[in-house]
């Protein structure tokens, strides 16, 4: 019988973060799709708001489902999940950079810091490297 590797605390925290974010993304996607029906009743005109809410909601639900499986992969110490999280963190850093450039300083800087910590931990931590080996 194969002995199960110990799940490092940092990996647990990242996995739980991904589980929570996946649930929030799915709920947000459902809400966006639900609100798309009210887009025409707004007192101001936003071009194609209903369609944008529907596609944004579908994208959020898909990303929520993907994040759930990534979180499960992290919890089970699957190296593919570690690689996906590192890629998501790198994309998050780029996205936060564009947010900062548009003036969203608080969320942009917070996002950059969180993504750098996650990526650095999964790339450089000896504990994480051993767990996923």
Buried (B, 14 or more C-beta within 10 A) or exposed (E): EEEEEEBBEBBEEBBEBBBEBBBEBBEBBBEBBEBBEEBEEEEEEEEEBBEBBBBBBEEBBEBBBBBBBBBBBBBEBBEEBBBBBBEBBEEBBEBBEEBBEEEBEEEBEEBBEBBBEBBEBBEEBEEBBEBBE
